[in-house]
Amino acid sequence: MITRQVDDIHHLVNEFSSFARMPSPKLKLINIHKVVIDCIKPIVTTHDDVRFIIDDFKENAFIMGDEKQVRQACNNIVKNSYENIILNNIKNGLITILFSSDNNFVSIIFNDNGTGIKKSMISKITEPYYTTKTGNTGLGLAITKKIIDDHNGIMLIKKIKKFRGTSVTFKFPLLNKKKS
């Protein structure tokens, strides 16, 4: 029990430290599709109790971004979706990752069929230290929002109306589109 509590405190201190000293992004030209796919593939192979569908986006979408921070933001969203599905014993758990672009933005859309989110919580869940999970710090989505904001992006969170679940969209300013 003491070991578990020490581990919990260690995790809490690391989360607080990470949030307090969030580094400025080191921006460079990155192919956002490639970064997201490279980030998601290892997760898919280790989480075989939830099905993943990843959009087969055929474009190279370039943004000015920090690869490490974008990966962290994606990991946080997928982790939240996965935990919601598993902790609530959702049968046929599903996480989809979709891409779209227009002349100005590239969007990455993360959808899950978890329990969804109450409208009243949407404005609160990206605030530091706000959490609905026992034992969590409430910093994951705050860090994710800060990363997206630091990339001049937009983060949208909404309840999926057709079925239970949550949709999180990252929109980044697009620099250049080239067909693969």
Secondary structure by P-SEA (a helix, b strand, c coil): caaaaaaaaaaaaaaaaaaaccccccccccaaaaaaaaacaaaaaacccbbbbbbbccccccccccaaaaaaaaaaaaaaaaaaaaaaccccbbbbbbbbbcccbbbbbbbbcccccccccccccccccccccccccccaaaaaaaaaaaacbbbbbbccccccbbbbbbbccccccccc
